[in-house]
Amino acid sequence: METIARKPAVHYRWMDYLNVASCFAVVLLHCSTSIFLNMGDRQWFLDVVYQCLFVFAVPCFFMISGANLLGYRERYDTKTFLRKRFSRVLLTLVLASIIVCICEAQIQAVGQSRPLSLSLGEFLGGFLQNKICDVYWFFYAILAIYLVTPIFSLMAHNQSLLRYCLALSAFSTFVLPVAERFIPGSLSLSYLKIPYVDGWIFYYFLGYYLVHGTKRKMPRPSILALVAAVALAAMIGMTIKTNIGHTVLSDRYAPYDNFYGNASGILAATYATCIFLLFRSKEECMQASRAYGIVRKLSTLSLGIYAFHMVLINVFDLLVPHRILWDLILRPIVVVALTSVIAWLFNLLLKAILAPRSR
């Protein structure tokens, strides 16, 4: 039985600002996916910049979650933690999957001029294999992390153990892929990966460590901004260098290589960590900001925006010709605005479903 003394949760305003920024960044990332056509035209170069500039989004989502949840034992017991997290996220995944499945089937029927086709078997197969909406991988990943959080939460107040776990996770997530990339031959080092600490959970650990797990003084904002700029420039430069040989300089198509701009790469991790700490350093300014009320409201809509933004992007792909001004500037704004309304209505639905259980 857990006997840890409970403490009230501390709410950081900078996390709401970062959550909103990350939410908008996700939409911008998904509005620049023509990068994967790897055509080497003008829009492709702008897409590279967008993909690298806004790659911090998903790492920061995981870091915010880790900062808020890895130390949950101070606030409530494990049963309450799992009920609170799963009731909202799993319900969002199920309901959004149903809605998106219906909408996407309708979009395909209109786009391909064929009868609407829906079946329970297709839905269940797509749901279990994440084929309804590919960006939902985030929901599956975060739900898996929630399941192991009660185990890893036991190390939350042990700095040495937390640093050790971070080192193991960094080794599996960053060091091994770099080694496989640059060691000659077809060497596979996957057997060296440490189970359960590989991948996105690194950011989950890191978020908690940066906010609660270390007493070290953080670098000055100017240093963080400089390191972020260098990491961003390296991502953009190396991504262009890696792909340009088979885009602009060649008449043949080759798959897009996003090794240097990948969200789970070392450059993106450095960049995202700097962004995370830069927002943290501005907590005092954000406490005094008059815009916080709007930001707080938008932050509560972020899960719904993430769940439904791809539907609108796919609809616009059918209705609006692709142009740089539309794809990379106007479309993200329109998608966020419309999806915010959808997310607000969806939150009302969630509250109606969850309210009886919380009484």
Contacts in CASP RR format, 6 or more apart in sequence:
PFRMAT RR
TARGET T0000
AUTHOR 0000-0000-0000
METHOD contacts of the structure
MODEL  1
METIARKPAVHYRWMDYLNVASCFAVVLLHCSTSIFLNMGDRQWFLDVVY
QCLFVFAVPCFFMISGANLLGYRERYDTKTFLRKRFSRVLLTLVLASIIV
CICEAQIQAVGQSRPLSLSLGEFLGGFLQNKICDVYWFFYAILAIYLVTP
IFSLMAHNQSLLRYCLALSAFSTFVLPVAERFIPGSLSLSYLKIPYVDGW
IFYYFLGYYLVHGTKRKMPRPSILALVAAVALAAMIGMTIKTNIGHTVLS
DRYAPYDNFYGNASGILAATYATCIFLLFRSKEECMQASRAYGIVRKLST
LSLGIYAFHMVLINVFDLLVPHRILWDLILRPIVVVALTSVIAWLFNLLL
KAILAPRSR
2 73 0 8 1.000
2 77 0 8 1.000
2 78 0 8 1.000
4 73 0 8 1.000
4 74 0 8 1.000
5 74 0 8 1.000
6 74 0 8 1.000
6 75 0 8 1.000
6 76 0 8 1.000
7 74 0 8 1.000
7 75 0 8 1.000
8 75 0 8 1.000
9 68 0 8 1.000
9 75 0 8 1.000
12 211 0 8 1.000
12 280 0 8 1.000
12 283 0 8 1.000
13 283 0 8 1.000
13 286 0 8 1.000
13 287 0 8 1.000
13 289 0 8 1.000
13 292 0 8 1.000
13 295 0 8 1.000
13 296 0 8 1.000
14 279 0 8 1.000
14 280 0 8 1.000
14 282 0 8 1.000
14 283 0 8 1.000
14 286 0 8 1.000
15 64 0 8 1.000
15 67 0 8 1.000
15 68 0 8 1.000
15 279 0 8 1.000
16 292 0 8 1.000
16 295 0 8 1.000
16 296 0 8 1.000
16 299 0 8 1.000
17 279 0 8 1.000
17 282 0 8 1.000
17 286 0 8 1.000
17 295 0 8 1.000
18 60 0 8 1.000
18 64 0 8 1.000
18 275 0 8 1.000
18 276 0 8 1.000
18 279 0 8 1.000
19 60 0 8 1.000
19 61 0 8 1.000
19 64 0 8 1.000
19 299 0 8 1.000
19 302 0 8 1.000
20 295 0 8 1.000
20 298 0 8 1.000
20 299 0 8 1.000
20 302 0 8 1.000
21 60 0 8 1.000
21 279 0 8 1.000
22 56 0 8 1.000
22 57 0 8 1.000
22 58 0 8 1.000
22 60 0 8 1.000
22 61 0 8 1.000
22 64 0 8 1.000
22 302 0 8 1.000
23 57 0 8 1.000
23 298 0 8 1.000
23 299 0 8 1.000
23 301 0 8 1.000
23 302 0 8 1.000
23 305 0 8 1.000
23 306 0 8 1.000
23 336 0 8 1.000
24 332 0 8 1.000
24 336 0 8 1.000
25 54 0 8 1.000
25 56 0 8 1.000
25 57 0 8 1.000
26 54 0 8 1.000
26 57 0 8 1.000
26 58 0 8 1.000
26 135 0 8 1.000
26 306 0 8 1.000
26 309 0 8 1.000
27 305 0 8 1.000
27 309 0 8 1.000
27 313 0 8 1.000
27 332 0 8 1.000
27 335 0 8 1.000
27 336 0 8 1.000
27 339 0 8 1.000
28 50 0 8 1.000
28 54 0 8 1.000
28 328 0 8 1.000
28 332 0 8 1.000
29 50 0 8 1.000
29 51 0 8 1.000
29 54 0 8 1.000
29 55 0 8 1.000
29 57 0 8 1.000
30 135 0 8 1.000
30 309 0 8 1.000
30 310 0 8 1.000
30 313 0 8 1.000
31 50 0 8 1.000
31 313 0 8 1.000
31 327 0 8 1.000
31 328 0 8 1.000
31 331 0 8 1.000
31 332 0 8 1.000
31 335 0 8 1.000
32 46 0 8 1.000
32 47 0 8 1.000
32 50 0 8 1.000
32 51 0 8 1.000
32 327 0 8 1.000
32 328 0 8 1.000
33 47 0 8 1.000
34 43 0 8 1.000
34 44 0 8 1.000
34 47 0 8 1.000
34 322 0 8 1.000
34 327 0 8 1.000
35 44 0 8 1.000
35 47 0 8 1.000
35 48 0 8 1.000
35 50 0 8 1.000
35 51 0 8 1.000
35 256 0 8 1.000
36 256 0 8 1.000
37 44 0 8 1.000
37 256 0 8 1.000
38 44 0 8 1.000
38 243 0 8 1.000
38 246 0 8 1.000
38 247 0 8 1.000
38 253 0 8 1.000
38 254 0 8 1.000
38 255 0 8 1.000
38 256 0 8 1.000
39 247 0 8 1.000
40 243 0 8 1.000
40 244 0 8 1.000
40 247 0 8 1.000
40 248 0 8 1.000
42 324 0 8 1.000
43 322 0 8 1.000
43 324 0 8 1.000
43 327 0 8 1.000
43 328 0 8 1.000
44 247 0 8 1.000
45 240 0 8 1.000
46 324 0 8 1.000
46 328 0 8 1.000
47 328 0 8 1.000
48 236 0 8 1.000
48 239 0 8 1.000
48 240 0 8 1.000
48 243 0 8 1.000
49 236 0 8 1.000
50 328 0 8 1.000
51 239 0 8 1.000
51 258 0 8 1.000
51 261 0 8 1.000
52 232 0 8 1.000
52 235 0 8 1.000
52 236 0 8 1.000
52 239 0 8 1.000
52 261 0 8 1.000
52 271 0 8 1.000
53 232 0 8 1.000
55 235 0 8 1.000
55 261 0 8 1.000
55 262 0 8 1.000
55 263 0 8 1.000
55 268 0 8 1.000
55 271 0 8 1.000
55 272 0 8 1.000
56 268 0 8 1.000
56 271 0 8 1.000
56 272 0 8 1.000
56 275 0 8 1.000
56 276 0 8 1.000
57 263 0 8 1.000
58 138 0 8 1.000
58 200 0 8 1.000
58 263 0 8 1.000
59 203 0 8 1.000
59 263 0 8 1.000
59 268 0 8 1.000
59 269 0 8 1.000
59 272 0 8 1.000
59 273 0 8 1.000
59 276 0 8 1.000
60 203 0 8 1.000
60 272 0 8 1.000
60 275 0 8 1.000
60 276 0 8 1.000
61 138 0 8 1.000
62 142 0 8 1.000
62 145 0 8 1.000
62 200 0 8 1.000
62 201 0 8 1.000
62 203 0 8 1.000
62 204 0 8 1.000
62 207 0 8 1.000
63 203 0 8 1.000
63 204 0 8 1.000
63 206 0 8 1.000
63 207 0 8 1.000
63 210 0 8 1.000
63 272 0 8 1.000
63 273 0 8 1.000
63 276 0 8 1.000
64 207 0 8 1.000
65 142 0 8 1.000
65 145 0 8 1.000
65 204 0 8 1.000
66 203 0 8 1.000
66 204 0 8 1.000
66 205 0 8 1.000
66 207 0 8 1.000
66 208 0 8 1.000
67 207 0 8 1.000
67 208 0 8 1.000
67 210 0 8 1.000
67 211 0 8 1.000
67 212 0 8 1.000
69 81 0 8 1.000
69 85 0 8 1.000
69 146 0 8 1.000
69 149 0 8 1.000
69 208 0 8 1.000
70 149 0 8 1.000
70 152 0 8 1.000
70 153 0 8 1.000
70 156 0 8 1.000
70 204 0 8 1.000
70 205 0 8 1.000
70 207 0 8 1.000
70 208 0 8 1.000
70 212 0 8 1.000
71 153 0 8 1.000
71 156 0 8 1.000
71 208 0 8 1.000
71 212 0 8 1.000
72 78 0 8 1.000
72 81 0 8 1.000
72 149 0 8 1.000
72 153 0 8 1.000
73 153 0 8 1.000
73 156 0 8 1.000
76 84 0 8 1.000
78 150 0 8 1.000
81 146 0 8 1.000
81 149 0 8 1.000
81 150 0 8 1.000
82 146 0 8 1.000
82 147 0 8 1.000
82 150 0 8 1.000
85 146 0 8 1.000
86 143 0 8 1.000
86 146 0 8 1.000
87 354 0 8 1.000
87 357 0 8 1.000
88 303 0 8 1.000
88 350 0 8 1.000
88 354 0 8 1.000
89 139 0 8 1.000
89 142 0 8 1.000
89 143 0 8 1.000
89 146 0 8 1.000
89 303 0 8 1.000
90 143 0 8 1.000
91 350 0 8 1.000
91 353 0 8 1.000
91 354 0 8 1.000
92 139 0 8 1.000
92 303 0 8 1.000
92 304 0 8 1.000
92 307 0 8 1.000
92 346 0 8 1.000
92 350 0 8 1.000
93 136 0 8 1.000
93 139 0 8 1.000
93 140 0 8 1.000
93 143 0 8 1.000
93 307 0 8 1.000
94 127 0 8 1.000
95 346 0 8 1.000
95 349 0 8 1.000
95 350 0 8 1.000
96 133 0 8 1.000
96 136 0 8 1.000
96 304 0 8 1.000
96 307 0 8 1.000
96 308 0 8 1.000
96 346 0 8 1.000
97 123 0 8 1.000
97 127 0 8 1.000
97 132 0 8 1.000
97 133 0 8 1.000
97 136 0 8 1.000
98 123 0 8 1.000
99 308 0 8 1.000
100 132 0 8 1.000
100 133 0 8 1.000
100 307 0 8 1.000
100 308 0 8 1.000
100 310 0 8 1.000
100 311 0 8 1.000
101 118 0 8 1.000
101 123 0 8 1.000
101 126 0 8 1.000
101 132 0 8 1.000
102 118 0 8 1.000
103 311 0 8 1.000
104 132 0 8 1.000
104 133 0 8 1.000
104 311 0 8 1.000
104 314 0 8 1.000
105 116 0 8 1.000
105 117 0 8 1.000
105 118 0 8 1.000
106 116 0 8 1.000
107 311 0 8 1.000
107 314 0 8 1.000
107 315 0 8 1.000
107 318 0 8 1.000
108 114 0 8 1.000
109 115 0 8 1.000
109 116 0 8 1.000
109 117 0 8 1.000
110 318 0 8 1.000
111 318 0 8 1.000
123 132 0 8 1.000
125 131 0 8 1.000
126 132 0 8 1.000
130 136 0 8 1.000
130 137 0 8 1.000
130 140 0 8 1.000
133 310 0 8 1.000
133 311 0 8 1.000
135 306 0 8 1.000
135 310 0 8 1.000
136 307 0 8 1.000
138 306 0 8 1.000
141 200 0 8 1.000
145 200 0 8 1.000
145 201 0 8 1.000
145 204 0 8 1.000
148 196 0 8 1.000
148 201 0 8 1.000
152 165 0 8 1.000
152 205 0 8 1.000
155 161 0 8 1.000
155 162 0 8 1.000
155 165 0 8 1.000
156 162 0 8 1.000
156 208 0 8 1.000
156 212 0 8 1.000
156 213 0 8 1.000
157 213 0 8 1.000
159 213 0 8 1.000
159 214 0 8 1.000
162 205 0 8 1.000
162 208 0 8 1.000
162 209 0 8 1.000
162 213 0 8 1.000
163 209 0 8 1.000
165 197 0 8 1.000
165 205 0 8 1.000
166 202 0 8 1.000
166 205 0 8 1.000
166 206 0 8 1.000
166 209 0 8 1.000
168 194 0 8 1.000
168 197 0 8 1.000
169 194 0 8 1.000
169 197 0 8 1.000
169 198 0 8 1.000
169 199 0 8 1.000
169 201 0 8 1.000
169 202 0 8 1.000
169 205 0 8 1.000
170 202 0 8 1.000
171 194 0 8 1.000
172 192 0 8 1.000
172 193 0 8 1.000
172 194 0 8 1.000
172 197 0 8 1.000
172 198 0 8 1.000
172 199 0 8 1.000
173 198 0 8 1.000
173 199 0 8 1.000
173 202 0 8 1.000
173 264 0 8 1.000
173 265 0 8 1.000
173 269 0 8 1.000
174 202 0 8 1.000
174 265 0 8 1.000
174 266 0 8 1.000
174 269 0 8 1.000
176 189 0 8 1.000
176 190 0 8 1.000
176 192 0 8 1.000
176 193 0 8 1.000
177 265 0 8 1.000
178 266 0 8 1.000
179 187 0 8 1.000
179 189 0 8 1.000
180 187 0 8 1.000
180 188 0 8 1.000
180 189 0 8 1.000
181 259 0 8 1.000
197 205 0 8 1.000
199 264 0 8 1.000
200 264 0 8 1.000
202 269 0 8 1.000
203 269 0 8 1.000
203 272 0 8 1.000
206 273 0 8 1.000
207 276 0 8 1.000
210 218 0 8 1.000
210 273 0 8 1.000
210 276 0 8 1.000
210 277 0 8 1.000
210 280 0 8 1.000
211 280 0 8 1.000
218 224 0 8 1.000
218 277 0 8 1.000
218 280 0 8 1.000
218 281 0 8 1.000
219 227 0 8 1.000
219 277 0 8 1.000
221 278 0 8 1.000
221 281 0 8 1.000
221 282 0 8 1.000
224 274 0 8 1.000
224 277 0 8 1.000
224 278 0 8 1.000
224 281 0 8 1.000
225 274 0 8 1.000
225 278 0 8 1.000
227 270 0 8 1.000
227 274 0 8 1.000
228 270 0 8 1.000
228 271 0 8 1.000
228 274 0 8 1.000
228 275 0 8 1.000
228 278 0 8 1.000
231 267 0 8 1.000
231 268 0 8 1.000
231 270 0 8 1.000
231 271 0 8 1.000
231 274 0 8 1.000
232 271 0 8 1.000
234 260 0 8 1.000
234 267 0 8 1.000
235 260 0 8 1.000
235 261 0 8 1.000
235 267 0 8 1.000
235 268 0 8 1.000
235 271 0 8 1.000
237 260 0 8 1.000
238 260 0 8 1.000
238 261 0 8 1.000
238 267 0 8 1.000
239 257 0 8 1.000
239 258 0 8 1.000
239 260 0 8 1.000
239 261 0 8 1.000
242 257 0 8 1.000
242 259 0 8 1.000
242 260 0 8 1.000
243 254 0 8 1.000
243 256 0 8 1.000
243 257 0 8 1.000
246 252 0 8 1.000
246 253 0 8 1.000
246 254 0 8 1.000
247 254 0 8 1.000
259 265 0 8 1.000
260 267 0 8 1.000
261 267 0 8 1.000
261 268 0 8 1.000
262 268 0 8 1.000
263 272 0 8 1.000
286 292 0 8 1.000
289 295 0 8 1.000
298 340 0 8 1.000
300 347 0 8 1.000
301 340 0 8 1.000
301 343 0 8 1.000
301 344 0 8 1.000
301 347 0 8 1.000
302 343 0 8 1.000
303 343 0 8 1.000
304 339 0 8 1.000
304 342 0 8 1.000
304 343 0 8 1.000
304 346 0 8 1.000
304 347 0 8 1.000
305 336 0 8 1.000
305 339 0 8 1.000
305 340 0 8 1.000
305 343 0 8 1.000
307 343 0 8 1.000
307 346 0 8 1.000
308 339 0 8 1.000
308 342 0 8 1.000
308 343 0 8 1.000
308 346 0 8 1.000
309 335 0 8 1.000
309 336 0 8 1.000
309 339 0 8 1.000
312 334 0 8 1.000
312 335 0 8 1.000
312 338 0 8 1.000
312 339 0 8 1.000
313 331 0 8 1.000
313 335 0 8 1.000
316 331 0 8 1.000
316 334 0 8 1.000
316 335 0 8 1.000
320 326 0 8 1.000
320 331 0 8 1.000
END
